[in-house]
Amino acid sequence: MKIAFVGKGGSGKTTLSSLFIRHLAASRIPVIAVDADINQHLGAALGLDEEAAAALPAMGTHLPLIKDYLRGSNLRIASAETMIKTTPPGEGSRLLRVCEDNPVYDACARTVPLDDGFVRLMATGPFTESDLGVACYHSKVGAVELCLNHLVDGREEYVVVDMTAGSDSFASGMFTRFDMTFLVAEPTRKGIAVYRQYKEYARDFGVPLKVVGNKVQSPDDLEYLRSEVGEDLLVAVGHSDWVRAAEKGRQTPFAQLEGVNRIALERLHRTADASYERRDWERYTRQMVHFHLKNAESWGNAKTGADLAAQVDPSFVLLEGVATPQPA
């Protein structure tokens, strides 16, 4: 299952994604957590200290390795240098699975122990001084999109992505890579504005979207969210002493999280799990190809000097049972 947490900056999506990740880990469900936000805070939210969080490898710096591994023996791809963030897999491509060891995870993932299990954590990496004025953040998240395009995951395996704030994920097709998108919205006009924008963009692509109300402090807050988002409102979360203590660096067992918030996380889990029944691998692959062709025509062909449409394998469909060649 691939799950995205989105929302405006400061809405609390990193906090809620980290709680959901902890909930899954406590249930002994394999989890890969991905920090794809420009502000890298997921590691700290999962309990890493400042030094450990800063030491997480940046996926973007390992992009050549990622491309070379995923390309495998795919003859439609002339070289790893001609791969872009939207390049789809085809015959001969290597695929990623949640419960395996591979060179991509070796380079980019780190195991984060939790009191009720562990997760693998990957991060795009923050903006560096050398990026300022010459790079956009989409160049960072491109590594995440490429990995998602080559990921085969099952029902009881989760990839949870803390996305960049606002609607930036619509700059590519990454918003279609998820079985369920949880949009974290505060009961404010700005929070609702992001919801409406996301809902409009996602509608034409069948992207499942549910709203998680956050910082809900009164019945009026709850009624405001209900009136603005209707049936898309899944749960509402208020203040948490457990979260506030964790944000101050005082870690307590996850089992001590307030009961009402544990119920909310279980509701998210059930909703995400149910979305598996609607998974359509053929549509998923078609959407992948659609955005690859758009990006190829818009900028990819010019940047790589290659006809990237030729990378599309018309007979290939990404499926759970598809075989993948392994390194010699």
C-alpha contacts under 8 A as a table, 3 or more apart, distances in Angstrom:
res1	aa1	res2	aa2	distance
1	M	153	D	6.08
1	M	154	G	6.08
1	M	155	R	5.63
1	M	156	E	7.24
1	M	157	E	5.88
1	M	158	Y	4.71
1	M	159	V	6.15
1	M	178	F	7.64
1	M	179	D	6.20
1	M	272	A	7.56
1	M	273	D	7.49
1	M	276	Y	6.95
2	K	153	D	7.73
2	K	158	Y	5.89
2	K	159	V	4.77
2	K	160	V	6.04
2	K	161	V	7.76
2	K	177	R	7.30
2	K	178	F	4.83
2	K	179	D	5.37
2	K	180	M	6.90
3	I	158	Y	7.36
3	I	159	V	6.15
3	I	160	V	4.80
3	I	161	V	6.21
3	I	178	F	5.46
3	I	179	D	6.06
3	I	180	M	5.16
3	I	181	T	5.81
3	I	182	F	7.51
3	I	272	A	7.41
4	A	160	V	5.90
4	A	161	V	4.85
4	A	162	D	6.15
4	A	163	M	6.51
4	A	178	F	6.40
4	A	180	M	6.57
4	A	181	T	4.73
4	A	182	F	6.09
5	F	13	K	5.97
5	F	14	T	7.67
5	F	17	S	6.20
5	F	160	V	7.65
5	F	161	V	6.27
5	F	162	D	5.14
5	F	163	M	5.90
5	F	181	T	6.01
5	F	182	F	4.93
5	F	183	L	5.88
5	F	184	V	7.02
6	V	13	K	6.24
6	V	162	D	6.81
6	V	163	M	5.46
6	V	164	T	7.02
6	V	165	A	6.41
6	V	166	G	7.09
6	V	181	T	7.22
6	V	182	F	6.31
6	V	183	L	4.81
6	V	184	V	6.13
7	G	11	S	6.20
7	G	13	K	6.33
7	G	165	A	5.65
7	G	166	G	5.46
7	G	167	S	7.95
7	G	183	L	5.31
7	G	184	V	5.01
7	G	185	A	6.23
7	G	191	G	7.46
7	G	194	V	6.61
7	G	195	Y	7.45
8	K	11	S	5.59
8	K	165	A	4.99
8	K	166	G	4.52
8	K	184	V	7.77
8	K	185	A	7.46
8	K	190	K	7.89
8	K	191	G	6.44
8	K	194	V	6.31
9	G	12	G	7.77
9	G	165	A	5.09
9	G	166	G	6.69
10	G	13	K	7.62
11	S	184	V	6.23
11	S	185	A	6.06
11	S	186	E	5.99
11	S	191	G	7.42
11	S	214	N	7.07
12	G	15	T	5.25
12	G	16	L	6.24
12	G	184	V	6.86
12	G	214	N	6.98
13	K	16	L	5.10
13	K	17	S	5.86
13	K	162	D	7.10
13	K	183	L	7.79
13	K	184	V	5.61
14	T	17	S	5.11
14	T	18	S	6.04
14	T	41	H	6.98
14	T	42	L	5.94
14	T	45	A	7.23
14	T	162	D	6.11
15	T	18	S	5.22
15	T	19	L	6.29
15	T	42	L	7.71
15	T	45	A	6.33
15	T	243	V	7.95
16	L	19	L	5.02
16	L	20	F	6.16
17	S	20	F	5.06
17	S	21	I	6.13
17	S	160	V	7.36
17	S	161	V	7.77
17	S	162	D	6.37
18	S	21	I	4.99
18	S	22	R	6.15
18	S	42	L	6.62
18	S	45	A	6.01
18	S	46	L	5.93
19	L	22	R	5.04
19	L	23	H	6.12
19	L	265	L	7.55
20	F	23	H	4.95
20	F	24	L	6.28
20	F	265	L	6.03
20	F	268	L	7.81
20	F	269	H	7.85
21	I	24	L	5.18
21	I	25	A	6.18
21	I	31	V	7.16
21	I	33	A	7.21
21	I	119	V	7.92
21	I	160	V	7.11
22	R	25	A	5.05
22	R	26	A	6.01
22	R	46	L	7.69
22	R	114	L	7.41
22	R	116	D	7.61
22	R	254	F	7.50
23	H	26	A	5.13
23	H	27	S	6.38
23	H	262	R	7.98
23	H	265	L	6.90
23	H	266	E	7.89
24	L	27	S	5.04
24	L	28	R	6.52
24	L	29	I	5.42
24	L	30	P	7.62
24	L	31	V	7.15
24	L	269	H	7.90
25	A	28	R	4.95
25	A	29	I	5.45
25	A	30	P	6.79
25	A	31	V	6.76
25	A	114	L	7.76
25	A	116	D	6.29
25	A	117	G	5.25
25	A	118	F	6.04
25	A	119	V	6.72
26	A	29	I	7.50
26	A	115	D	7.98
26	A	116	D	4.52
26	A	117	G	5.80
27	S	116	D	7.93
28	R	116	D	7.85
28	R	117	G	6.51
29	I	156	E	6.32
29	I	157	E	6.33
29	I	158	Y	7.37
30	P	98	V	7.27
30	P	99	C	7.07
30	P	119	V	7.10
30	P	156	E	7.26
30	P	157	E	5.21
30	P	158	Y	6.22
31	V	98	V	7.38
31	V	119	V	5.34
31	V	120	R	6.46
31	V	157	E	6.26
31	V	158	Y	4.80
31	V	159	V	5.72
31	V	160	V	7.28
32	I	98	V	6.87
32	I	119	V	5.95
32	I	120	R	4.79
32	I	121	L	5.92
32	I	122	M	7.46
32	I	158	Y	6.34
32	I	159	V	4.73
32	I	160	V	6.35
33	A	119	V	6.80
33	A	120	R	6.04
33	A	121	L	4.75
33	A	122	M	6.17
33	A	159	V	5.85
33	A	160	V	4.95
33	A	161	V	5.99
33	A	162	D	7.87
34	V	121	L	5.84
34	V	122	M	4.73
34	V	123	A	5.53
34	V	124	T	7.75
34	V	159	V	7.41
34	V	160	V	6.18
34	V	161	V	4.66
34	V	162	D	6.21
35	D	40	Q	6.46
35	D	41	H	7.58
35	D	42	L	5.81
35	D	43	G	7.77
35	D	121	L	7.66
35	D	122	M	6.27
35	D	123	A	4.57
35	D	124	T	6.32
35	D	161	V	6.07
35	D	162	D	5.12
35	D	163	M	6.91
36	A	40	Q	7.60
36	A	123	A	6.18
36	A	124	T	5.44
36	A	125	G	7.94
36	A	141	V	6.15
36	A	144	V	7.36
36	A	161	V	6.53
36	A	162	D	5.60
36	A	163	M	4.92
36	A	164	T	5.82
37	D	40	Q	5.87
37	D	124	T	7.65
37	D	162	D	6.26
37	D	163	M	5.06
37	D	164	T	3.79
37	D	165	A	6.69
38	I	125	G	7.76
38	I	126	P	5.92
38	I	127	F	7.12
38	I	137	Y	6.91
38	I	164	T	5.84
38	I	165	A	7.85
39	N	126	P	6.59
39	N	164	T	7.87
40	Q	43	G	7.44
40	Q	123	A	7.61
40	Q	125	G	7.04
40	Q	126	P	6.26
41	H	44	A	5.42
41	H	45	A	6.24
42	L	45	A	4.92
42	L	46	L	6.21
42	L	162	D	7.41
43	G	46	L	5.13
43	G	47	G	6.56
43	G	48	L	5.48
43	G	53	A	5.37
43	G	121	L	7.52
44	A	47	G	5.05
44	A	48	L	4.70
44	A	49	D	6.16
44	A	50	E	6.91
44	A	53	A	6.19
45	A	48	L	7.25
45	A	246	A	7.80
45	A	247	E	7.42
46	L	112	V	7.76
46	L	114	L	7.69
47	G	114	L	7.84
47	G	246	A	7.80
47	G	249	G	7.93
47	G	251	Q	7.37
48	L	51	E	7.92
48	L	52	A	5.77
48	L	53	A	5.64
48	L	112	V	7.71
49	D	52	A	5.39
49	D	53	A	6.08
50	E	53	A	5.20
50	E	54	A	6.11
51	E	54	A	5.20
51	E	55	A	6.24
52	A	55	A	5.07
52	A	56	L	6.71
53	A	56	L	5.60
56	L	108	C	7.89
56	L	109	A	7.88
56	L	110	R	7.13
56	L	122	M	7.53
56	L	123	A	6.92
56	L	125	G	7.85
57	P	61	T	7.91
57	P	107	A	7.34
57	P	108	C	5.54
57	P	109	A	7.35
57	P	122	M	7.59
57	P	123	A	6.90
57	P	125	G	7.09
58	A	61	T	5.59
58	A	62	H	7.08
58	A	108	C	6.70
58	A	122	M	7.78
58	A	123	A	5.68
58	A	124	T	5.10
58	A	125	G	4.20
58	A	126	P	7.72
59	M	62	H	5.27
59	M	63	L	6.43
59	M	108	C	5.62
59	M	122	M	7.20
59	M	123	A	6.05
59	M	124	T	4.81
59	M	125	G	6.48
59	M	140	K	7.68
59	M	143	A	6.16
59	M	144	V	7.54
60	G	63	L	5.16
60	G	124	T	5.90
60	G	125	G	6.82
60	G	139	S	7.65
60	G	140	K	5.38
60	G	141	V	7.45
60	G	142	G	7.63
60	G	143	A	5.83
61	T	64	P	7.84
62	H	65	L	5.39
62	H	66	I	6.24
62	H	107	A	7.20
62	H	108	C	7.29
63	L	66	I	4.93
63	L	67	K	6.06
63	L	143	A	6.11
64	P	67	K	5.21
64	P	68	D	6.09
64	P	80	A	7.14
64	P	81	E	7.69
65	L	68	D	5.15
65	L	69	Y	6.09
65	L	104	V	7.24
66	I	69	Y	5.31
66	I	70	L	6.12
66	I	104	V	5.86
66	I	143	A	7.61
66	I	147	C	7.85
67	K	70	L	5.27
67	K	71	R	5.89
67	K	80	A	5.38
67	K	81	E	7.80
67	K	83	M	6.71
68	D	71	R	5.30
68	D	72	G	6.74
68	D	80	A	5.23
69	Y	72	G	5.63
69	Y	94	R	6.67
69	Y	103	P	7.46
69	Y	104	V	7.46
70	L	89	P	7.88
70	L	93	S	5.69
70	L	94	R	4.67
70	L	95	L	6.40
70	L	150	H	7.23
71	R	74	N	5.75
71	R	77	I	7.04
71	R	79	S	7.92
71	R	80	A	6.52
71	R	89	P	7.73
71	R	92	G	7.50
71	R	93	S	5.05
71	R	94	R	6.32
72	G	92	G	5.85
72	G	93	S	4.79
72	G	94	R	5.27
72	G	325	P	7.04
72	G	326	Q	7.86
72	G	327	P	7.85
73	S	91	E	7.92
73	S	92	G	4.61
73	S	93	S	6.04
73	S	94	R	7.98
73	S	325	P	7.76
74	N	77	I	5.87
74	N	90	G	6.44
74	N	91	E	5.76
74	N	92	G	4.17
74	N	93	S	5.09
75	L	78	A	6.64
75	L	92	G	7.27
76	R	90	G	7.87
76	R	310	A	6.46
76	R	311	Q	4.91
76	R	312	V	7.40
76	R	313	D	7.50
77	I	80	A	7.23
77	I	82	T	7.03
77	I	83	M	7.28
77	I	310	A	7.90
77	I	311	Q	5.55
78	A	82	T	6.78
79	S	82	T	5.55
79	S	83	M	7.26
80	A	83	M	5.39
81	E	304	T	7.34
82	T	304	T	5.45
82	T	305	G	7.96
82	T	306	A	6.82
82	T	308	L	7.61
83	M	86	T	7.94
83	M	87	T	5.79
84	I	87	T	5.43
84	I	142	G	7.72
84	I	146	L	7.63
84	I	300	G	6.96
85	K	142	G	4.67
85	K	143	A	6.38
85	K	145	E	5.87
85	K	146	L	4.90
86	T	142	G	7.83
86	T	145	E	6.77
86	T	146	L	6.00
86	T	149	N	7.31
86	T	172	S	7.95
86	T	173	G	7.58
86	T	288	M	7.09
86	T	289	V	7.96
86	T	291	F	6.79
86	T	292	H	4.84
86	T	295	N	7.35
87	T	146	L	6.76
87	T	149	N	7.60
87	T	289	V	7.97
87	T	292	H	6.02
87	T	311	Q	7.23
87	T	312	V	7.99
88	P	146	L	7.84
88	P	149	N	6.02
88	P	150	H	7.12
88	P	288	M	6.43
88	P	289	V	6.48
88	P	292	H	7.24
88	P	311	Q	7.49
88	P	312	V	6.68
89	P	93	S	5.49
89	P	94	R	7.73
89	P	95	L	7.76
89	P	149	N	7.06
89	P	150	H	6.02
89	P	312	V	7.81
89	P	313	D	7.70
89	P	316	F	7.79
89	P	318	L	7.69
90	G	93	S	5.49
90	G	311	Q	7.97
90	G	312	V	7.02
90	G	313	D	5.25
90	G	316	F	5.56
90	G	317	V	7.93
91	E	313	D	7.18
91	E	316	F	6.69
92	G	324	T	6.83
92	G	325	P	6.36
93	S	324	T	6.55
93	S	325	P	7.04
94	R	150	H	7.41
94	R	324	T	5.09
94	R	325	P	5.72
94	R	326	Q	6.81
95	L	150	H	4.94
95	L	151	L	5.75
95	L	152	V	6.73
95	L	324	T	5.86
96	L	100	E	7.98
96	L	102	N	7.97
96	L	147	C	7.32
96	L	150	H	5.88
96	L	151	L	4.60
96	L	152	V	6.05
97	R	100	E	5.98
97	R	151	L	5.85
97	R	152	V	5.29
97	R	153	D	5.94
98	V	151	L	7.88
98	V	152	V	7.56
98	V	153	D	6.18
98	V	157	E	6.49
98	V	158	Y	7.50
98	V	159	V	7.65
99	C	157	E	7.86
101	D	105	Y	6.51
101	D	106	D	7.19
102	N	105	Y	5.54
102	N	106	D	6.18
103	P	106	D	4.85
103	P	107	A	6.11
104	V	107	A	5.32
104	V	108	C	5.92
104	V	109	A	7.64
105	Y	108	C	5.09
105	Y	109	A	4.75
105	Y	110	R	7.79
106	D	109	A	6.12
106	D	110	R	7.89
108	C	122	M	5.89
108	C	123	A	7.54
109	A	120	R	5.89
109	A	121	L	5.32
109	A	122	M	4.70
109	A	123	A	7.83
110	R	120	R	5.52
110	R	121	L	5.32
110	R	122	M	6.71
111	T	118	F	6.71
111	T	119	V	5.73
111	T	120	R	4.54
111	T	121	L	6.20
112	V	118	F	5.53
112	V	119	V	5.37
112	V	120	R	6.13
112	V	121	L	6.64
113	P	117	G	6.28
113	P	118	F	4.34
113	P	119	V	6.69
114	L	117	G	5.11
114	L	118	F	5.02
114	L	119	V	7.61
115	D	118	F	7.82
115	D	253	P	6.35
115	D	254	F	6.99
116	D	254	F	7.43
124	T	140	K	5.78
124	T	141	V	5.93
124	T	143	A	7.30
124	T	144	V	7.07
125	G	140	K	7.11
127	F	131	D	6.04
127	F	132	L	7.30
127	F	137	Y	7.55
128	T	131	D	5.24
128	T	132	L	6.87
129	E	132	L	5.52
130	S	134	V	7.81
131	D	134	V	5.54
131	D	135	A	5.16
131	D	136	C	7.80
132	L	135	A	6.46
135	A	139	S	6.95
136	C	139	S	5.88
136	C	140	K	7.67
137	Y	140	K	5.20
137	Y	141	V	6.70
138	H	141	V	5.18
138	H	142	G	6.00
138	H	171	A	7.60
139	S	142	G	5.33
139	S	143	A	7.85
140	K	143	A	6.51
141	V	144	V	5.15
141	V	145	E	6.46
142	G	145	E	5.09
142	G	146	L	6.17
143	A	146	L	5.19
143	A	147	C	6.28
144	V	147	C	5.20
144	V	148	L	6.18
145	E	148	L	5.05
145	E	149	N	6.15
145	E	174	M	5.81
146	L	149	N	5.14
146	L	150	H	6.58
147	C	150	H	5.20
147	C	151	L	6.08
148	L	151	L	4.98
148	L	177	R	6.76
149	N	177	R	7.42
149	N	288	M	7.15
152	V	318	L	7.39
152	V	319	L	6.81
152	V	320	E	5.58
153	D	157	E	6.15
153	D	158	Y	7.38
153	D	320	E	6.63
154	G	157	E	5.34
154	G	158	Y	7.78
154	G	320	E	6.87
155	R	158	Y	7.57
155	R	273	D	6.96
155	R	276	Y	6.42
163	M	169	S	7.38
164	T	167	S	7.97
164	T	168	D	6.59
164	T	169	S	6.80
165	A	168	D	6.76
166	G	169	S	7.82
166	G	194	V	6.22
167	S	170	F	5.86
167	S	194	V	7.16
167	S	197	Q	7.31
167	S	198	Y	6.45
168	D	171	A	5.76
169	S	172	S	6.36
169	S	173	G	7.62
169	S	174	M	6.28
169	S	175	F	5.95
170	F	173	G	6.41
170	F	174	M	7.07
170	F	175	F	6.22
170	F	201	Y	7.66
172	S	175	F	7.51
172	S	291	F	7.00
172	S	295	N	7.79
173	G	176	T	5.76
173	G	177	R	7.36
173	G	287	Q	7.75
173	G	288	M	7.10
173	G	291	F	5.55
174	M	177	R	5.31
175	F	178	F	6.72
175	F	202	A	7.72
175	F	207	V	7.66
176	T	202	A	7.96
176	T	205	F	7.08
176	T	207	V	6.14
176	T	284	Y	7.64
176	T	287	Q	7.27
177	R	284	Y	7.33
178	F	181	T	6.54
178	F	207	V	7.62
179	D	207	V	7.70
179	D	208	P	6.83
179	D	272	A	7.33
179	D	275	S	6.12
179	D	276	Y	6.82
179	D	279	R	6.86
180	M	207	V	7.33
180	M	208	P	5.22
180	M	209	L	6.18
180	M	210	K	7.73
180	M	272	A	5.95
180	M	275	S	6.64
181	T	207	V	7.50
181	T	208	P	6.08
181	T	209	L	4.89
181	T	210	K	6.39
182	F	209	L	6.01
182	F	210	K	5.11
182	F	211	V	5.71
182	F	212	V	6.41
183	L	195	Y	6.94
183	L	209	L	7.00
183	L	210	K	6.13
183	L	211	V	4.76
183	L	212	V	5.92
184	V	211	V	5.88
184	V	212	V	4.75
184	V	213	G	5.90
184	V	214	N	6.43
185	A	188	T	7.89
185	A	191	G	4.89
185	A	192	I	6.49
185	A	194	V	7.97
185	A	195	Y	7.17
185	A	211	V	6.68
185	A	212	V	6.18
185	A	213	G	5.06
185	A	214	N	5.90
186	E	191	G	5.11
186	E	192	I	7.44
186	E	213	G	5.78
186	E	214	N	5.09
186	E	215	K	5.98
186	E	216	V	7.12
187	P	191	G	6.47
187	P	192	I	7.23
187	P	213	G	7.02
187	P	214	N	7.41
187	P	215	K	7.45
187	P	216	V	6.71
187	P	221	D	5.59
187	P	222	L	7.37
187	P	224	Y	6.44
187	P	225	L	5.73
188	T	191	G	5.17
188	T	192	I	6.29
189	R	192	I	5.15
189	R	193	A	6.05
190	K	193	A	5.00
190	K	194	V	6.59
191	G	194	V	5.54
191	G	195	Y	6.64
192	I	195	Y	4.96
192	I	196	R	6.22
192	I	225	L	8.00
192	I	228	E	7.12
192	I	229	V	7.75
193	A	196	R	5.19
193	A	197	Q	6.26
194	V	197	Q	5.14
194	V	198	Y	6.09
195	Y	198	Y	5.17
195	Y	199	K	5.94
195	Y	211	V	7.94
195	Y	229	V	7.99
196	R	199	K	5.05
196	R	200	E	6.11
197	Q	200	E	5.25
197	Q	201	Y	6.32
198	Y	201	Y	5.25
198	Y	202	A	5.97
199	K	202	A	5.21
199	K	203	R	5.92
199	K	209	L	7.47
200	E	203	R	5.45
200	E	204	D	7.85
201	Y	204	D	6.88
202	A	205	F	5.53
202	A	206	G	6.47
202	A	207	V	5.32
203	R	206	G	5.58
203	R	207	V	6.49
204	D	207	V	7.94
209	L	232	D	7.05
210	K	232	D	4.96
210	K	233	L	6.07
210	K	234	L	5.96
211	V	229	V	7.68
211	V	232	D	5.56
211	V	233	L	4.61
211	V	234	L	5.63
211	V	235	V	7.25
212	V	233	L	6.27
212	V	234	L	5.86
212	V	235	V	5.26
212	V	236	A	5.72
212	V	237	V	7.46
213	G	216	V	6.63
213	G	222	L	7.89
213	G	225	L	7.14
213	G	233	L	7.09
213	G	234	L	7.85
213	G	235	V	6.16
213	G	236	A	4.22
213	G	237	V	5.93
214	N	236	A	5.83
214	N	237	V	4.85
214	N	238	G	6.05
215	K	237	V	6.18
215	K	238	G	4.76
215	K	239	H	6.34
216	V	221	D	5.60
216	V	222	L	6.38
216	V	236	A	6.53
216	V	237	V	5.90
216	V	238	G	4.62
216	V	239	H	7.55
217	Q	221	D	6.35
217	Q	238	G	5.76
217	Q	239	H	7.32
218	S	221	D	5.20
218	S	222	L	6.58
219	P	222	L	5.05
219	P	223	E	6.09
220	D	223	E	5.04
220	D	224	Y	6.05
221	D	224	Y	5.13
221	D	225	L	6.43
222	L	225	L	5.27
222	L	226	R	6.26
222	L	236	A	7.27
223	E	226	R	5.02
223	E	227	S	6.07
224	Y	227	S	5.22
224	Y	228	E	6.26
225	L	228	E	5.18
225	L	229	V	5.97
225	L	230	G	7.56
225	L	233	L	7.30
226	R	229	V	5.56
226	R	230	G	4.97
226	R	231	E	7.52
226	R	233	L	6.51
227	S	230	G	5.74
229	V	232	D	5.61
229	V	233	L	6.06
230	G	233	L	6.10
231	E	234	L	7.41
233	L	236	A	7.77
234	L	267	R	7.93
234	L	268	L	7.84
235	V	264	A	6.17
235	V	267	R	7.55
235	V	268	L	7.99
236	A	264	A	7.57
237	V	261	N	6.77
237	V	264	A	7.43
240	S	243	V	5.24
240	S	244	R	6.26
240	S	257	L	7.90
240	S	258	E	7.10
240	S	261	N	7.96
241	D	244	R	5.02
241	D	245	A	6.11
242	W	245	A	5.29
242	W	246	A	6.27
242	W	252	T	7.48
242	W	256	Q	7.32
242	W	257	L	5.62
242	W	258	E	7.17
243	V	246	A	5.01
243	V	247	E	6.13
243	V	257	L	7.96
244	R	247	E	5.10
244	R	248	K	6.49
245	A	248	K	5.13
245	A	249	G	6.55
245	A	250	R	5.19
245	A	251	Q	6.84
246	A	249	G	4.98
246	A	250	R	4.91
246	A	251	Q	5.05
246	A	252	T	7.37
247	E	250	R	7.25
252	T	256	Q	7.04
253	P	256	Q	5.65
253	P	257	L	7.75
254	F	257	L	5.52
257	L	261	N	6.87
257	L	262	R	6.63
258	E	261	N	5.42
258	E	262	R	6.35
259	G	262	R	4.98
259	G	263	I	6.21
260	V	263	I	5.16
260	V	264	A	6.39
261	N	264	A	4.91
261	N	265	L	6.28
262	R	265	L	5.10
262	R	266	E	6.25
263	I	266	E	5.05
263	I	267	R	6.28
264	A	267	R	5.05
264	A	268	L	6.43
265	L	268	L	5.02
265	L	269	H	6.21
266	E	269	H	4.90
266	E	270	R	6.17
267	R	270	R	5.19
267	R	271	T	6.15
268	L	271	T	5.15
268	L	272	A	6.06
269	H	272	A	5.17
269	H	273	D	5.99
270	R	273	D	5.07
270	R	274	A	6.08
271	T	274	A	5.18
271	T	275	S	6.47
272	A	275	S	5.28
272	A	276	Y	7.23
273	D	276	Y	5.67
274	A	277	E	5.85
274	A	278	R	7.79
275	S	278	R	5.39
275	S	279	R	6.79
276	Y	279	R	5.16
280	D	283	R	5.44
280	D	284	Y	6.14
281	W	284	Y	4.86
281	W	285	T	6.09
281	W	317	V	6.95
281	W	318	L	6.18
281	W	319	L	6.14
282	E	285	T	5.15
282	E	286	R	6.18
282	E	317	V	6.06
282	E	318	L	7.36
283	R	286	R	4.94
283	R	287	Q	6.10
284	Y	287	Q	5.31
284	Y	288	M	6.26
284	Y	318	L	7.99
285	T	288	M	4.99
285	T	289	V	6.29
285	T	317	V	5.99
285	T	318	L	6.25
286	R	289	V	5.15
286	R	290	H	6.06
287	Q	290	H	4.87
287	Q	291	F	6.30
288	M	291	F	5.57
288	M	292	H	6.22
289	V	292	H	4.97
289	V	293	L	6.16
289	V	312	V	6.87
290	H	293	L	5.43
290	H	294	K	6.39
291	F	294	K	4.97
291	F	295	N	6.08
292	H	295	N	5.18
292	H	296	A	5.95
292	H	309	A	7.78
293	L	296	A	4.96
293	L	297	E	6.17
293	L	308	L	7.46
293	L	309	A	5.93
294	K	297	E	5.37
294	K	298	S	6.04
295	N	298	S	4.98
295	N	299	W	5.93
295	N	300	G	5.77
296	A	299	W	5.70
296	A	300	G	4.06
296	A	301	N	5.16
296	A	307	D	7.68
296	A	308	L	5.72
296	A	309	A	6.82
297	E	300	G	6.35
297	E	301	N	6.17
298	S	301	N	7.67
299	W	302	A	5.50
299	W	303	K	6.13
300	G	303	K	5.12
300	G	304	T	6.06
300	G	308	L	7.06
301	N	304	T	5.43
301	N	305	G	5.45
301	N	306	A	5.27
301	N	307	D	5.58
301	N	308	L	5.96
302	A	305	G	5.30
302	A	306	A	7.40
307	D	310	A	5.87
307	D	311	Q	7.88
308	L	311	Q	5.37
308	L	312	V	7.76
309	A	312	V	5.83
310	A	313	D	7.82
313	D	316	F	5.51
318	L	322	V	6.85
319	L	322	V	5.36
